[in-house]
């Protein structure tokens, strides 16, 4: 085991001061304000999203400084299994290649026993959480979401269940004909611990109409999230970026998330999710759709989110599934402090064309974090500490699903070591 290396505070301070000195006056003014703990408004957020060159370097340095001030040098991850209980969905969202018709080859609806089996297998592999999501299957009854929770909690009472996007909650309310708060309270009573804040995409009406035909409007997403927080269910917050959107949409989205957090305090983290374009109808059919975010946009998204959300949502997660382990590690110097989950299984991003694999084991997570000069910590869903790996390593285990040829999440570390030895 190698101890993490981190630059001394004096080096960091000099690098930040130098970057600010090279930045333009408008950008330096915004960043000075952020570093003094003042809130970054929406218009200033747009300015930061539009930076390049020396201005962008200053944004990234400032985000790293704010990250260090808010959460220190710990980088967290959660040991979790994703369970996508059905891939059948008729919503036809343009950015998604996961959903299929129920008579399609490969369509599946896992039995309650199979979902419980997968949860038990995750627990036996050291998992503390299962994340359960699925398509909106036309044949599931209104109580199906409750039955999923009961099946898992009966089999593995100790495991934490993080489940059901706001879109699924919207669907369950329609199917069950229950009031929204009653439906959410019923799921909480059955064992739901918290919710993924997916289905947010971009909280902008014009963009959502093109992405989803406004099946779940921005206002409906917010109503469901606020109701969940109101009954004591915390959630993540997400953004999907890099398609037909831009800086004004991003800053407005983050500003709206922040406004909700000021009222409810219910968000645990903010998770930027870059658009995976390869197999999506949006990229094929929309003449303005881009092939996902650029490297620069990925850097900006994590950094500006850190600056705009400081003091309100202090956990900024990077999705290694979307960006790959090497780029994910880079984000740890740009405002992010969490590498998300080990996952064990992953279907949705792979269906859209992502090729970074289905699992990074705990031991591999720790190596990636240490190589970034940071302190690796396994957390639970709500960011409580499960185990601090400052002075030891997790047990080595093989991935649950065999990896495709050439998929090695640590290959970039080996490549860097070889280059350094030359």
C-alpha positions in Angstrom: 0.0 0.0 0.0 1.3 3.4 -0.9 0.4 6.5 1.0 -1.4 9.2 -1.0 0.8 12.2 -2.1 -0.8 15.6 -2.0 0.9 18.9 -2.8 1.6 21.0 0.3 -0.8 23.9 1.1 1.8 26.5 0.1 2.1 25.0 -3.4 -1.7 24.9 -3.8 -2.0 28.5 -2.6 0.7 29.7 -5.0 -1.0 27.9 -7.9 -4.4 29.4 -7.1 -2.9 32.9 -6.8 -1.1 32.6 -10.0 -4.1 31.3 -11.9 -6.3 34.2 -10.5 -3.6 36.7 -11.5 -3.7 35.5 -15.1 -7.5 35.5 -15.3 -9.6 38.3 -16.8 -11.0 40.9 -14.5 -14.7 39.8 -14.7 -13.8 36.1 -14.0 -11.4 37.0 -11.2 -14.1 39.1 -9.6 -16.6 36.2 -9.6 -14.0 33.7 -8.3 -12.8 36.1 -5.6 -16.4 36.3 -4.5 -16.8 32.5 -4.4 -13.5 32.1 -2.5 -14.8 34.5 0.1 -17.9 32.4 0.6 -20.4 34.5 -1.4 -23.1 33.0 -3.6 -22.5 32.7 -7.4 -25.6 33.9 -9.2 -27.0 32.4 -12.4 -25.6 35.1 -14.7 -22.1 34.7 -13.2 -22.5 30.9 -13.6 -23.0 31.4 -17.3 -19.9 33.5 -17.5 -17.9 30.7 -15.8 -19.3 28.1 -18.1 -18.1 30.1 -21.1 -14.5 30.4 -19.9 -11.5 29.1 -21.8 -7.7 29.3 -21.5 -6.4 31.2 -18.5 -9.9 31.9 -17.2 -10.8 28.2 -17.2 -7.6 27.4 -15.4 -8.6 29.9 -12.7 -12.1 28.4 -12.4 -10.7 24.9 -11.9 -8.2 26.1 -9.3 -10.9 28.0 -7.4 -13.2 25.0 -7.5 -10.5 22.7 -6.1 -9.8 25.3 -3.3 -13.5 25.5 -2.4 -13.7 21.7 -2.5 -10.8 21.4 -0.1 -12.4 24.0 2.2 -15.8 22.4 2.2 -15.0 18.7 2.4 -11.2 18.3 2.7 -9.1 15.7 0.9 -11.3 12.7 1.5 -12.8 11.1 -1.6 -15.7 8.8 -1.0 -17.4 5.9 -2.8 -20.3 3.6 -2.0 -20.4 -0.2 -2.5 -23.6 -0.7 -4.4 -25.4 -2.9 -6.9 -27.6 -1.5 -9.6 -30.7 -3.5 -10.2 -32.6 -2.5 -13.4 -35.7 -4.7 -12.8 -37.2 -4.1 -16.3 -36.0 -2.7 -19.5 -39.5 -2.4 -21.0 -40.6 1.2 -21.5 -42.9 2.9 -23.9 -41.9 6.5 -23.1 -39.5 6.8 -26.1 -37.2 9.4 -24.6 -34.9 10.5 -27.4 -31.7 10.3 -25.4 -32.3 6.8 -24.1 -31.5 3.5 -25.8 -32.4 1.3 -22.7 -36.1 0.9 -23.1 -37.7 -1.7 -25.4 -41.2 -2.9 -26.1 -42.4 -5.8 -24.1 -42.5 -8.1 -27.1 -39.0 -7.2 -28.2 -36.1 -9.7 -28.1 -34.3 -9.2 -24.9 -37.2 -7.6 -23.1 -37.2 -8.5 -19.4 -39.1 -8.0 -16.2 -37.3 -9.5 -13.3 -39.3 -11.5 -10.8 -39.5 -10.3 -7.2 -37.4 -13.3 -6.2 -34.7 -12.5 -8.7 -34.5 -8.9 -7.5 -34.2 -10.2 -3.9 -31.5 -12.7 -5.1 -29.5 -9.9 -6.6 -29.8 -7.8 -3.5 -28.6 -10.7 -1.3 -25.7 -11.4 -3.6 -24.7 -7.7 -3.3 -24.9 -7.9 0.5 -22.7 -11.0 0.5 -20.1 -9.2 -1.7 -19.9 -6.3 0.9 -22.5 -4.1 -0.7 -24.3 -1.6 1.6 -26.9 -0.4 -1.0 -29.0 -1.5 -3.9 -30.1 1.1 -6.4 -33.3 -0.1 -8.1 -34.7 1.5 -11.2 -36.5 0.4 -14.3 -38.5 1.3 -17.3 -42.2 2.2 -17.1 -43.6 -1.3 -18.0 -47.2 -1.1 -19.1 -48.2 -4.2 -17.2 -46.9 -3.6 -13.7 -49.6 -3.0 -11.1 -49.7 0.1 -8.9 -48.2 -1.7 -5.9 -45.3 -3.2 -7.8 -42.8 -0.7 -6.4 -43.9 -1.5 -2.9 -43.6 -5.2 -3.6 -40.0 -4.8 -4.9 -39.1 -3.1 -1.6 -40.8 -5.8 0.5 -39.0 -8.5 -1.4 -35.6 -7.0 -0.9 -36.1 -6.0 2.8 -37.6 -9.4 3.6 -34.6 -11.2 2.2 -31.9 -8.7 3.3 -33.3 -6.5 6.0 -29.9 -4.7 6.6 -29.4 -3.5 3.1 -30.2 0.1 2.2 -32.6 0.7 -0.7 -32.0 3.7 -2.9 -34.7 3.5 -5.6 -37.2 4.9 -8.1 -36.6 8.0 -10.1 -39.2 10.8 -10.0 -40.4 9.5 -13.4 -41.1 6.1 -11.8 -42.8 7.8 -8.8 -45.0 9.7 -11.3 -45.9 6.4 -13.0 -46.6 4.7 -9.7 -48.9 7.5 -8.6 -50.9 7.1 -11.8 -51.0 3.3 -11.6 -52.0 3.2 -7.9 -54.3 6.2 -8.0 -52.9 7.3 -4.7 -52.0 10.9 -3.7 -48.3 11.7 -4.3 -47.4 12.2 -0.6 -49.4 9.1 0.4 -47.6 7.0 -2.3 -44.2 8.2 -1.2 -45.0 7.7 2.5 -46.2 4.1 1.7 -42.9 3.4 -0.1 -40.9 4.8 2.8 -42.9 2.6 5.2 -42.0 -0.4 3.0 -38.3 0.2 3.2 -37.4 2.9 0.7 -34.4 4.8 2.1 -33.9 7.5 -0.5 -34.4 8.3 -4.2 -32.1 8.9 -7.2 -32.7 12.3 -8.6 -32.5 11.1 -12.2 -35.0 12.0 -14.9 -34.1 15.6 -14.3 -32.1 15.8 -17.6 -32.2 19.6 -18.1 -34.8 21.5 -16.0 -35.8 23.7 -19.0 -39.1 23.4 -20.8 -37.9 24.1 -24.3 -35.1 21.5 -24.0 -37.3 18.9 -22.3 -39.9 19.0 -25.0 -37.2 17.9 -27.4 -35.7 15.3 -25.1 -38.9 13.7 -23.7 -41.9 15.4 -25.3 -42.3 16.8 -21.8 -43.7 13.5 -20.4 -42.4 14.6 -17.1 -42.1 18.4 -17.0 -39.5 20.3 -15.0 -42.3 21.5 -12.7 -43.5 17.9 -12.1 -40.0 16.7 -11.4 -39.6 19.5 -8.9 -43.0 18.8 -7.3 -42.1 15.1 -6.8 -38.7 15.8 -5.4 -40.1 18.4 -3.0 -42.8 15.9 -1.9 -40.2 13.2 -1.3 -38.1 15.5 0.8 -41.2 16.5 2.6 -41.9 12.9 3.8 -38.3 12.4 4.9 -36.9 10.8 1.7 -33.6 12.3 0.7 -32.5 12.2 -2.9 -29.6 12.9 -5.2 -29.7 15.7 -7.8 -28.5 15.2 -11.4 -28.0 17.0 -14.7 -27.6 15.4 -18.1 -25.6 17.7 -20.3 -23.8 17.8 -23.7 -26.7 17.3 -26.2 -28.8 20.2 -27.4 -28.1 22.4 -24.3 -25.6 25.0 -23.4 -24.2 27.3 -20.6 -27.5 29.2 -20.0 -29.4 26.0 -19.4 -26.7 24.6 -17.2 -26.5 27.6 -14.9 -30.3 27.8 -14.7 -30.5 24.1 -13.8 -28.0 24.4 -11.0 -29.6 27.5 -9.7 -33.0 25.7 -9.6 -31.5 22.8 -7.8 -29.9 25.2 -5.3 -33.3 26.9 -4.7 -34.9 23.6 -3.9 -32.1 22.7 -1.5 -32.5 26.0 0.3 -36.1 25.1 1.0 -35.8 21.4 1.7 -32.2 20.4 2.5 -33.0 17.0 1.0 -30.3 16.6 -1.6 -27.3 14.5 -0.6 -25.2 15.2 -3.7 -25.1 16.6 -7.2 -24.2 14.3 -10.0 -23.3 15.6 -13.5 -24.1 13.0 -16.2 -22.6 13.5 -19.6 -24.8 12.6 -22.6 -23.8 9.2 -24.1 -24.7 9.6 -27.8 -23.6 6.6 -29.8 -26.9 4.6 -30.0 -29.5 7.3 -29.2 -32.3 8.6 -31.4 -31.5 12.1 -30.2 -28.1 12.0 -31.9 -29.3 10.2 -35.0 -32.4 12.3 -35.6 -31.7 15.8 -34.2 -29.6 18.0 -36.4 -28.4 20.1 -33.4 -27.5 17.2 -31.1 -23.8 17.0 -30.2 -21.8 13.8 -29.5 -21.8 14.4 -25.8 -19.9 17.0 -23.8 -16.3 18.0 -24.7 -13.5 17.4 -22.2 -13.6 21.1 -21.4 -17.3 21.0 -20.7 -16.8 18.1 -18.3 -14.2 20.1 -16.4 -16.5 23.1 -16.3 -19.6 21.3 -15.2 -18.0 19.8 -12.1 -16.1 23.0 -11.2 -19.0 25.4 -11.7 -21.3 23.1 -9.8 -18.9 23.1 -6.9 -18.7 26.9 -6.9 -22.5 27.5 -7.3 -23.6 24.9 -4.8 -21.0 25.5 -2.1 -22.5 25.4 1.3 -25.8 24.0 0.0 -24.7 20.7 -1.7 -21.2 19.9 -0.8 -20.9 16.5 -2.4 -20.1 16.7 -6.1 -20.0 13.2 -7.6 -18.3 12.2 -10.8 -19.7 9.4 -12.9 -16.9 7.0 -13.9 -19.4 5.1 -16.0 -20.0 8.1 -18.2 -16.5 9.6 -18.3 -14.2 6.6 -17.7 -11.9 6.1 -14.7 -9.1 8.3 -16.0 -11.3 11.3 -16.6 -13.2 10.7 -13.4 -9.9 10.9 -11.5 -9.1 14.2 -13.2 -12.4 15.6 -11.9 -11.1 15.2 -8.4 -8.9 18.2 -9.0 -11.8 20.2 -10.4 -14.3 20.2 -7.6 -15.5 16.6 -7.3 -15.1 14.7 -4.0 -17.0 11.5 -4.7 -16.5 8.7 -7.3 -20.0 7.3 -6.9 -20.7 3.5 -6.7 -18.9 0.3 -7.5 -22.2 -0.6 -9.3 -21.5 -4.4 -9.9 -24.0 -4.2 -12.8 -24.7 -1.3 -15.2 -27.2 -1.3 -18.0 -28.5 2.1 -18.9 -25.2 3.8 -19.9 -24.0 0.7 -21.7 -27.3 0.6 -23.7 -26.5 4.1 -24.9 -23.0 3.2 -26.0 -20.8 3.7 -22.9 -17.8 1.3 -22.9 -16.2 1.8 -19.5 -17.4 -1.5 -17.9 -20.0 -2.4 -15.2 -17.9 -2.4 -12.0 -14.9 -0.9 -10.3 -14.3 -2.9 -7.2 -13.6 -1.3 -3.8 -9.9 -2.2 -4.0 -9.7 -0.5 -7.5 -11.5 2.6 -6.2 -9.0 3.0 -3.4 -6.1 2.7 -5.9 -7.6 5.4 -8.2 -8.2 7.7 -5.2 -4.7 7.2 -3.7 -3.1 7.9 -7.1 -4.9 11.3 -7.1 -3.2 12.1 -3.8 -6.4 11.9 -1.8 -7.7 9.8 1.1 -10.1 7.0 0.1 -13.2 6.5 2.2 -16.1 4.0 1.7 -19.3 5.8 2.6 -23.0 4.8 2.9 -25.8 6.3 0.8 -26.2 9.3 3.1 -22.5 10.0 3.3 -21.8 8.4 6.7 -18.4 6.7 6.9 -18.4 3.0 6.5 -14.6 2.5 6.4 -11.6 4.8 6.2 -8.9 3.3 4.0 -6.2 5.8 5.0 -3.9 3.0 6.2 -5.1 -0.2 4.7 -6.7 -1.7 1.6 -10.1 -3.4 0.9 -10.1 -7.1 0.2 -9.5 -8.0 -3.4 -12.5 -9.5 -5.1 -13.1 -10.3 -8.8 -15.8 -8.3 -10.6 -19.3 -9.8 -10.4 -19.6 -9.8 -14.2 -16.5 -10.8 -16.3 -15.0 -7.9 -18.1 -14.8 -7.6 -21.8 -11.4 -7.9 -23.4 -9.4 -4.6 -23.0 -11.6 -3.2 -20.2 -9.3 -2.5 -17.2 -10.2 0.5 -15.0 -6.6 0.7 -13.8 -4.9 0.6 -17.1 -4.3 4.4 -17.1 -2.4 4.1 -13.8 -0.2 1.4 -15.2 0.4 3.5 -18.4 1.4 6.5 -16.3 3.7 4.4 -14.2 5.4 3.1 -17.3 5.8 6.6 -18.7 7.3 7.9 -15.4 9.8 5.1 -15.5 11.2 6.0 -18.9 
